[in-house]
Amino acid sequence: MREALMRWLRCPVDLGTLSLETNVIEEDGHILEGNLVCAQCAQGYKITGGVPHLLPLQQSQVEGEDLTELQNQTIERFGFEWRYFQDWGWLSDYPDVPEAALRFWGGLVKDTGSAFWGKSLFSKNDLQAGQLILDAGCGNGRFTHQAAQAGAEVIGVDLGWGVFSAFAHMRALPNVHIIRGDLLRLPFADKTFDRVFSIGVLQHTGNAGAAFDSLARVLQNNGLIVAHVYGRGLWTYEFLDKNLRIVTTRLPIAAQLAFSRWMAALARWLRRANERVYWRIYRHINLLPTDIHMYDWWSAPIATHHTRSETLAWFKRNGLEVLQTNPPDDKAAELARQRNHAAITVLGRRSQGNN
């Protein structure tokens, strides 16, 4: 981390100011090891490997439910993912392997750019130099990097060990900061950020609505916020997904990875054999040709599926104006989304008069 990050960081317990304790600053301006101490509660947080770890010692209690064990499992499973697949989304070209275009579908830098703008619903003019942007659930930092291309200051936050992959990828960028933190207990003061986005992460928190409320808390007046979450599909899809995940989420990591490779290989075989049959099957079970997508899907300790009305309700209760949704407010578009169990994305804004 760079010392400049201190102006925005707060204690996640009581939002108190933090003091920095370190004797070593690297030539590139980074602090690789040190401590942060809250002026109010005196709780300390370590800096290791260039990343501040702003996770409270207290258990994570949300609406009376203890999410501590779930978070520990999430750290373990997603931490493995973003170390094992640390270069996903950063590849300049396909590796020289059979069926590379299918096996690494979505893994190139250009794919990351397309995915970011498509999933965030931001226009190119929405992100500009002089803004402060939060990537809530940054993983290995591929979307953080895309947001930073506009010249804005970007802070990427993640619960797991993917933060070290993100830091390694973007250490040289002076406008990018990576921290380890909990979306449900963000270490920032109210109304800190001009832009907030969370792409494919809220559904893994154990309480997606409460996590969104936490993101809305740190959004400035006139700021933009994006929630991109798993959408609910056909009843057959929901039934199969729920019951398969009862098994897959309990497997050891090595077995989860093997299962994911098998599912990806099955998807590639089906697409070669009969593309039409593949897409018919896809309506009822999430079956993709890439190891990472299958691991991401079948290993996550929790992955809630949401409706359009539910997601819109998060914005309404936080006093946010909805600017755009994907799919749009159209019955045919929603039915098409359900058939392909596609995600739901909402872009909103906090108006000047809303707290």
Buried (B, 14 or more C-beta within 10 A) or exposed (E): BBEEBBEBBBBBBEBBBBEBEBEEEEEEEBBBEBBBBBEEEEBBBBBEBBBBBBBBEEEBEBEEEEBEEBBEBBBBBBBBBBBBBBEBBBBEEBEEEEBEEBBBBBBBBEBBBEBBBEBBBBEEEBBEEEBBBBBBBBBBBBBBBBBBBBEBBBBBBBBBBBBBBBBBBBBEBEBBBBBBBBBBBBBBEEBBBBBBBBBBBBBBBBBBBBBBBBBBBBBBEEBBBBBBBBBBBBEEBBEBBEEBBEEBBEBEBEEBBEBBBEBBBBBBEBBEEEEEEBBEBBBBBBBBBBBBBBBBBBBBBBBBBBBBEBBBBBBEEBEBEBBEBBBEEEEEBBEEBBBBBBBBBBBBBBEEEBE
